[in-house]
Amino acid sequence: MPKILSHILKINEPLERLLHFENQNEYCAFFITSSVEFSAAIGAVNTIEIKVSKNAFSKLEEFQRQSKVRIAGYLGYDLKNDLENLTSENSDVLQMPESVFFEPRVWLHFAQGELRIESENQEDIDRIVEWLEEPDALVESRQQNVNLKPHTSRSEYVSKAESIKAHLKRGDIYEANYCMQFSGSVENFEPVGQFIKLQELTNAPFSVFAKLGDKYILSASPERYLKNTGGELISQPIKGTMKRSQNAEEDKQLIEALRNDPKEQSENVMIVDLVRNDLSRVAKRNSVQVKELFGVKTFKTVHHLISTVAAQLNKEKYTHWDAIKATFPMGSMTGAPKISAMKIIDAHENFKRGVYSGAFGWINPSGDFDFNVLIRTIIFNQKTGKLGFSVGSAITINAIPEKEYEECMLKAEALINTLKTKTGELA
């Protein structure tokens, strides 16, 4: 193992300064776990970019095995095609790779007013310290207005949702997560400024800012896909959404309405069962447990119904990569049964999901890892000038398509406000 140098710096609110510093590097990733704690990976010693799904996981496993330190990157939704006999035939506007990971030059961790900088190279550490101590390091963010157009109109969404309900009535599936995309072209886009605005609007616990060459991911995700700590696996699927109210008493009533809504509970239970089944494929016997069912978590723009499922990895038979392959893509973004739902999704959606509804995170040499679900995420391809995001909703037998469309627009609200897009153009 390499010798890791470490430097600790007492500092207040370094988030924005470090974001601007990171953006000077070709590769970087910023993981925000709370308003006062974050980690960051800066620079790249080695990288891997997967453009075709075939044998993707084998290549990623080998890259991680050969890496000296924790790696960072994403798994795109369409890696499903490497795990099952599936395809992705829809149009790919954003043209992102199926997966990108990098071995960083520097890892940072900030908590309780203390920043820890770790690297093999003292010059890298000195460069960051110098930047943070430079009074003019902060860059003024520009105001930007981005014009996005929906790939799916309200009437088209309702029609497709009704078609999915026909599959439900026939018993083909029990639930499907049906999504729609918004995209457009943009010049002189400023990713750091837009991410800071997105954070101010959402304060989401699994947020990510990533620059991967000429590709950017700005995620305000509230959802954890999967975490592994020494063989303890935790998944926290979200199913169930309710708007917020500025009136405190009404907001409490909305929470109770969400907690006790039979339709939302039904969605959540089906995905919890799917996650339990996925984890059981690699878990020790009788170790899969539902730690929390129907937990209500409140965010700046919405309330969510979140459950927590845990299991112990059977290390005698399976690796941490087996845990990922057994559970990917996450059930909250597919439906149940998973393979049938994914086929129906591809037949009804009109865009390739790509990064969206995949997962961004990190993996240690030991095999410990933590990944979010890439929802509430702005994706920008600097090379093509294309920018977009997607939102979705679970279609069940009791779903009312018009209401599901409204839920999609509720989820899109913070992204729309971040980009200063006129909502009238999205209807």
C-alpha positions as CSV (number, residue, x, y, z in Angstrom):
1,M,0.0,0.0,0.0
2,P,1.2,3.6,-0.7
3,K,2.3,5.9,2.1
4,I,-0.5,8.4,2.6
5,L,0.4,11.9,3.8
6,S,-2.1,13.7,5.9
7,H,-2.7,17.4,6.8
8,I,-5.5,18.7,9.1
9,L,-6.7,22.3,8.7
10,K,-9.1,24.2,10.9
11,I,-11.5,26.1,8.6
12,N,-15.0,27.4,8.4
13,E,-17.3,26.6,5.5
14,P,-14.8,25.5,2.9
15,L,-17.4,23.9,0.6
16,E,-17.7,26.6,-2.1
17,R,-14.0,27.4,-2.2
18,L,-13.2,23.7,-2.7
19,L,-15.8,23.3,-5.4
20,H,-14.1,26.0,-7.4
21,F,-10.7,24.4,-6.7
22,E,-12.0,21.0,-7.8
23,N,-13.4,22.3,-11.0
24,Q,-9.8,23.3,-12.1
25,N,-9.0,19.5,-12.2
26,E,-10.0,17.2,-15.1
27,Y,-11.5,14.7,-12.6
28,C,-13.1,15.4,-9.2
29,A,-16.1,14.3,-7.1
30,F,-17.7,15.9,-4.2
31,F,-19.9,13.9,-1.8
32,I,-22.1,15.9,0.6
33,T,-23.6,13.9,3.4
34,S,-24.9,16.9,5.4
35,S,-24.7,20.6,5.6
36,V,-21.6,20.4,7.8
37,E,-19.9,17.2,6.5
38,F,-18.6,16.2,3.1
39,S,-15.8,14.2,1.3
40,A,-14.1,15.0,-2.0
41,A,-11.8,13.2,-4.5
42,I,-9.5,15.5,-6.5
43,G,-7.4,14.7,-9.6
44,A,-6.9,11.4,-11.2
45,V,-4.0,8.9,-11.1
46,N,-5.9,6.4,-13.2
47,T,-9.3,6.3,-14.9
48,I,-11.7,3.9,-16.5
49,E,-14.5,4.8,-18.9
50,I,-17.0,2.1,-20.0
51,K,-18.7,2.9,-23.3
52,V,-20.3,-0.5,-24.0
53,S,-22.2,-2.5,-21.4
54,K,-20.7,-5.9,-22.4
55,N,-18.2,-7.2,-19.7
56,A,-18.5,-3.9,-17.9
57,F,-18.6,-5.2,-14.4
58,S,-15.5,-7.4,-15.0
59,K,-13.6,-4.4,-16.2
60,L,-14.7,-2.3,-13.2
61,E,-13.8,-5.1,-10.8
62,E,-10.3,-5.3,-12.2
63,F,-9.8,-1.6,-12.1
64,Q,-10.8,-1.4,-8.5
65,R,-8.6,-4.4,-7.6
66,Q,-5.6,-2.7,-9.1
67,S,-6.3,0.7,-7.5
68,K,-4.2,1.7,-4.5
69,V,-6.8,3.9,-2.8
70,R,-10.5,4.5,-2.7
71,I,-12.0,5.0,-6.2
72,A,-14.9,7.3,-7.1
73,G,-17.4,7.1,-10.0
74,Y,-20.8,6.1,-11.3
75,L,-22.6,3.1,-12.5
76,G,-25.1,4.0,-15.3
77,Y,-28.6,2.5,-15.3
78,D,-28.0,0.7,-18.6
79,L,-25.3,-1.5,-17.1
80,K,-28.4,-3.6,-16.5
81,N,-27.6,-5.0,-20.0
82,D,-24.4,-6.5,-18.7
83,L,-26.3,-8.3,-15.9
84,E,-29.4,-9.5,-17.7
85,N,-30.5,-10.2,-21.3
86,L,-31.7,-6.7,-21.8
87,T,-31.1,-3.9,-24.3
88,S,-31.4,-0.1,-24.4
89,E,-32.8,1.1,-27.8
90,N,-34.1,4.6,-26.9
91,S,-32.4,7.8,-28.0
92,D,-29.4,9.0,-26.1
93,V,-29.4,12.8,-26.1
94,L,-26.8,13.3,-23.4
95,Q,-24.3,10.7,-24.7
96,M,-22.7,9.8,-21.4
97,P,-20.5,6.7,-20.9
98,E,-22.1,3.7,-19.2
99,S,-19.7,4.1,-16.3
100,V,-16.7,6.2,-15.3
101,F,-14.4,5.7,-12.2
102,F,-11.2,7.3,-11.2
103,E,-8.4,6.8,-8.7
104,P,-7.9,10.3,-7.2
105,R,-4.7,12.0,-6.3
106,V,-6.2,13.5,-3.1
107,W,-9.0,12.6,-0.7
108,L,-10.6,15.3,1.5
109,H,-13.0,15.0,4.5
110,F,-14.6,17.9,6.3
111,A,-16.5,17.6,9.6
112,Q,-16.9,19.7,12.7
113,G,-14.8,22.6,11.3
114,E,-11.9,20.4,10.5
115,L,-10.6,19.5,7.0
116,R,-8.4,16.4,6.6
117,I,-6.4,16.3,3.3
118,E,-4.8,13.0,2.3
119,S,-2.5,12.3,-0.6
120,E,0.7,10.5,-1.5
121,N,2.1,13.8,-2.8
122,Q,2.9,16.7,-0.5
123,E,2.7,19.2,-3.4
124,D,-1.0,18.3,-3.9
125,I,-1.7,19.0,-0.2
126,D,0.2,22.3,-0.3
127,R,-1.7,23.4,-3.4
128,I,-5.0,22.9,-1.7
129,V,-3.9,24.6,1.5
130,E,-2.6,27.6,-0.5
131,W,-5.9,27.8,-2.4
132,L,-8.0,27.8,0.8
133,E,-5.8,30.5,2.4
134,E,-5.9,32.7,-0.6
135,P,-8.5,35.5,0.1
136,D,-9.4,36.0,-3.6
137,A,-10.0,32.2,-4.3
138,L,-13.8,32.5,-4.4
139,V,-15.2,33.0,-7.9
140,E,-18.4,35.0,-8.4
141,S,-21.2,32.8,-9.8
142,R,-23.0,34.1,-12.9
143,Q,-26.8,34.2,-13.3
144,Q,-27.9,31.7,-15.9
145,N,-31.2,30.9,-17.6
146,V,-31.4,27.5,-19.3
147,N,-34.2,26.6,-21.6
148,L,-35.1,22.9,-21.4
149,K,-37.9,21.1,-23.3
150,P,-39.7,18.0,-22.2
151,H,-39.4,14.8,-24.2
152,T,-42.8,13.8,-23.0
153,S,-45.9,16.0,-22.8
154,R,-48.5,15.7,-20.1
155,S,-50.9,13.9,-22.4
156,E,-48.2,11.5,-23.6
157,Y,-47.2,10.7,-20.0
158,V,-50.8,10.0,-19.0
159,S,-51.3,7.8,-22.1
160,K,-48.1,5.8,-21.4
161,A,-49.0,5.4,-17.7
162,E,-52.4,4.0,-18.7
163,S,-50.6,1.5,-21.0
164,I,-48.4,0.5,-18.1
165,K,-51.5,0.0,-16.0
166,A,-52.8,-2.4,-18.6
167,H,-49.7,-4.6,-17.9
168,L,-50.4,-4.3,-14.2
169,K,-54.0,-5.5,-14.8
170,R,-52.7,-8.5,-16.8
171,G,-50.4,-9.4,-14.0
172,D,-47.2,-8.9,-16.0
173,I,-45.8,-6.7,-13.3
174,Y,-46.8,-5.2,-9.9
175,E,-45.1,-1.8,-10.2
176,A,-43.0,0.1,-12.7
177,N,-41.1,3.4,-12.3
178,Y,-42.0,5.4,-15.4
179,C,-39.8,8.4,-16.1
180,M,-39.5,11.4,-18.5
181,Q,-36.6,13.5,-19.6
182,F,-36.0,17.2,-20.1
183,S,-33.0,18.4,-22.2
184,G,-31.6,21.3,-24.2
185,S,-28.5,23.0,-25.4
186,V,-26.6,25.5,-23.3
187,E,-23.6,27.7,-23.9
188,N,-21.1,28.9,-21.2
189,F,-22.8,26.7,-18.5
190,E,-21.3,27.2,-15.0
191,P,-21.6,23.9,-13.2
192,V,-20.2,25.0,-9.8
193,G,-22.6,27.9,-9.5
194,Q,-25.5,25.8,-10.6
195,F,-24.6,23.1,-8.1
196,I,-24.4,25.6,-5.2
197,K,-27.9,26.9,-6.1
198,L,-29.2,23.4,-6.3
199,Q,-27.8,22.7,-2.8
200,E,-29.4,25.8,-1.4
201,L,-32.7,24.7,-2.7
202,T,-32.5,21.0,-1.6
203,N,-29.9,20.3,1.1
204,A,-30.1,16.7,0.1
205,P,-28.1,14.1,2.1
206,F,-26.6,12.1,-0.8
207,S,-25.6,15.0,-3.1
208,V,-22.7,14.8,-5.6
209,F,-20.8,17.3,-7.7
210,A,-18.6,15.4,-10.2
211,K,-16.5,16.5,-13.1
212,L,-15.3,13.6,-15.2
213,G,-13.3,15.0,-18.1
214,D,-15.8,17.0,-20.1
215,K,-18.9,15.5,-18.4
216,Y,-20.6,16.9,-15.3
217,I,-23.0,15.4,-12.8
218,L,-24.8,17.7,-10.4
219,S,-26.9,15.6,-8.1
220,A,-29.2,16.5,-5.2
221,S,-30.1,12.9,-4.4
222,P,-32.0,12.2,-1.2
223,E,-31.7,8.4,-1.6
224,R,-29.0,5.8,-0.7
225,Y,-28.8,2.8,-3.1
226,L,-26.4,0.6,-1.1
227,K,-23.7,0.8,1.5
228,N,-21.3,-1.8,2.6
229,T,-19.4,-1.6,5.9
230,G,-17.3,-4.7,6.6
231,G,-20.0,-6.9,5.1
232,E,-23.0,-5.1,6.6
233,L,-25.2,-4.1,3.7
234,I,-27.7,-1.3,4.0
235,S,-30.2,-0.2,1.3
236,Q,-32.7,2.7,1.8
237,P,-35.2,2.8,-1.0
238,I,-37.6,5.7,-1.4
239,K,-41.1,5.2,-2.5
240,G,-43.8,7.7,-1.5
241,T,-43.7,11.5,-2.1
242,M,-45.7,14.4,-0.7
243,K,-45.4,18.1,-1.3
244,R,-44.3,20.5,1.5
245,S,-46.3,23.3,3.0
246,Q,-45.0,26.6,4.4
247,N,-47.7,26.4,7.1
248,A,-46.3,24.3,9.9
249,E,-49.6,22.7,10.9
250,E,-50.5,21.8,7.3
251,D,-47.1,20.4,6.8
252,K,-47.6,18.0,9.8
253,Q,-50.9,17.0,8.2
254,L,-49.2,16.3,4.9
255,I,-46.7,14.1,6.7
256,E,-49.4,12.0,8.3
257,A,-51.3,11.8,5.0
258,L,-48.1,10.4,3.4
259,R,-47.4,8.0,6.3
260,N,-50.9,6.5,6.1
261,D,-51.6,6.6,2.4
262,P,-52.4,3.0,1.3
263,K,-51.2,3.7,-2.3
264,E,-47.8,5.1,-1.1
265,Q,-47.5,2.2,1.5
266,S,-48.2,-0.3,-1.2
267,E,-45.5,1.2,-3.5
268,N,-43.0,1.1,-0.6
269,V,-43.7,-2.4,0.5
270,M,-43.3,-3.8,-3.0
271,I,-39.9,-2.3,-3.4
272,V,-38.8,-3.3,0.1
273,D,-39.7,-6.9,-0.8
274,L,-37.7,-6.6,-4.0
275,V,-34.7,-5.3,-2.1
276,R,-35.0,-8.0,0.4
277,N,-35.1,-10.6,-2.4
278,D,-32.1,-9.0,-4.1
279,L,-30.0,-8.9,-0.9
280,S,-30.9,-12.5,0.0
281,R,-29.0,-13.7,-3.1
282,V,-25.7,-12.7,-1.5
283,A,-26.6,-12.5,2.2
284,K,-26.0,-14.9,5.1
285,R,-29.0,-17.0,5.9
286,N,-31.7,-15.2,7.9
287,S,-29.7,-12.0,8.0
288,V,-31.9,-9.9,5.8
289,Q,-34.0,-7.5,8.0
290,V,-36.2,-4.5,7.5
291,K,-34.8,-2.0,10.0
292,E,-37.4,0.6,9.3
293,L,-40.6,0.6,7.3
294,F,-42.4,3.7,6.1
295,G,-40.0,6.2,7.8
296,V,-40.9,9.7,6.8
297,K,-38.0,12.0,6.0
298,T,-38.5,15.7,5.3
299,F,-36.5,17.6,2.8
300,K,-36.7,21.3,1.7
301,T,-39.1,20.7,-1.2
302,V,-40.8,17.3,-0.4
303,H,-41.5,14.6,2.2
304,H,-40.5,11.1,1.3
305,L,-41.4,7.6,2.6
306,I,-38.1,5.8,3.2
307,S,-37.5,2.3,4.4
308,T,-34.2,0.7,5.5
309,V,-33.2,-2.9,4.6
310,A,-30.1,-4.5,6.1
311,A,-28.2,-7.8,5.5
312,Q,-24.9,-9.5,6.3
313,L,-22.9,-10.3,3.2
314,N,-21.9,-14.0,2.9
315,K,-18.2,-13.4,2.5
316,E,-17.4,-17.0,2.2
317,K,-19.2,-17.1,-1.2
318,Y,-19.6,-13.6,-2.4
319,T,-17.7,-10.3,-2.8
320,H,-18.7,-6.7,-2.5
321,W,-19.1,-6.6,-6.3
322,D,-21.5,-9.5,-6.1
323,A,-23.6,-7.5,-3.7
324,I,-23.7,-4.6,-6.3
325,K,-24.5,-7.0,-9.2
326,A,-27.3,-8.7,-7.2
327,T,-29.1,-5.4,-6.4
328,F,-28.4,-3.2,-9.5
329,P,-30.2,-1.3,-10.8
330,M,-32.0,-0.4,-7.6
331,G,-35.6,-1.6,-7.2
332,S,-36.9,1.9,-6.5
333,M,-36.1,2.9,-10.0
334,T,-37.3,-0.2,-11.8
335,G,-40.3,-1.9,-10.3
336,A,-41.3,-5.5,-9.7
337,P,-40.6,-8.1,-10.9
338,K,-37.4,-6.3,-11.8
339,I,-36.6,-7.8,-15.2
340,S,-40.1,-7.6,-16.5
341,A,-40.5,-4.0,-15.2
342,M,-37.2,-3.0,-17.0
343,K,-38.4,-4.4,-20.3
344,I,-41.7,-2.5,-20.0
345,I,-39.9,0.7,-19.0
346,D,-37.7,0.6,-22.1
347,A,-40.8,0.0,-24.2
348,H,-42.6,3.0,-22.8
349,E,-39.9,5.6,-22.1
350,N,-38.5,7.6,-25.0
351,F,-35.0,8.2,-23.8
352,K,-32.0,6.3,-22.7
353,R,-31.6,6.7,-18.9
354,G,-27.8,6.5,-18.9
355,V,-26.5,8.2,-15.8
356,Y,-30.0,8.9,-14.4
357,S,-31.2,6.2,-12.0
358,G,-27.8,4.8,-11.8
359,A,-25.5,5.3,-8.8
360,F,-22.6,7.5,-7.8
361,G,-20.2,6.6,-5.0
362,W,-16.9,5.3,-3.8
363,I,-15.3,1.9,-3.2
364,N,-12.4,1.3,-0.7
365,P,-9.6,-1.3,-1.4
366,S,-11.2,-3.3,1.5
367,G,-14.5,-3.5,-0.4
368,D,-16.4,-1.0,1.7
369,F,-18.5,1.3,-0.4
370,D,-21.4,3.8,-0.4
371,F,-23.5,4.7,-3.4
372,N,-26.5,7.1,-3.9
373,V,-29.3,6.8,-6.4
374,L,-28.8,9.3,-9.2
375,I,-32.1,11.1,-9.0
376,R,-32.8,14.9,-8.9
377,T,-29.6,15.1,-11.0
378,I,-28.5,17.6,-13.7
379,I,-26.2,16.1,-16.3
380,F,-24.1,18.3,-18.6
381,N,-22.0,17.1,-21.5
382,Q,-19.6,20.0,-22.1
383,K,-18.4,18.5,-25.4
384,T,-21.8,18.5,-27.0
385,G,-23.3,21.4,-25.0
386,K,-26.3,19.2,-24.1
387,L,-27.8,19.4,-20.6
388,G,-30.7,17.5,-19.1
389,F,-32.4,15.8,-16.2
390,S,-35.1,13.2,-15.7
391,V,-37.9,12.6,-13.1
392,G,-40.2,9.6,-12.6
393,S,-43.0,8.1,-10.6
394,A,-44.1,4.6,-9.6
395,I,-47.1,3.3,-11.5
396,T,-49.2,0.8,-9.6
397,I,-52.6,-0.6,-10.1
398,N,-54.1,2.2,-8.0
399,A,-52.1,5.0,-9.6
400,I,-53.9,7.9,-11.1
401,P,-51.7,9.0,-14.1
402,E,-52.6,12.7,-13.9
403,K,-51.4,12.7,-10.2
404,E,-48.3,10.8,-11.1
405,Y,-47.5,13.4,-13.7
406,E,-47.9,16.1,-11.0
407,E,-45.6,14.1,-8.7
408,C,-43.0,14.2,-11.5
409,M,-43.2,17.9,-11.8
410,L,-43.0,18.3,-8.0
411,K,-39.7,16.3,-8.1
412,A,-38.5,18.5,-11.0
413,E,-39.2,21.8,-9.1
414,A,-35.8,22.3,-7.5
415,L,-34.1,21.4,-10.8
416,I,-36.3,23.8,-12.7
417,N,-35.7,26.6,-10.2
418,T,-31.9,26.0,-10.2
419,L,-31.8,26.4,-14.0
420,K,-34.3,29.3,-14.0
421,T,-36.4,27.5,-16.6
422,K,-39.9,28.8,-17.1
423,T,-42.3,26.2,-15.9
424,G,-44.8,27.1,-18.5
425,E,-42.6,25.8,-21.2
426,L,-42.5,22.4,-19.5
427,A,-46.2,21.8,-19.3
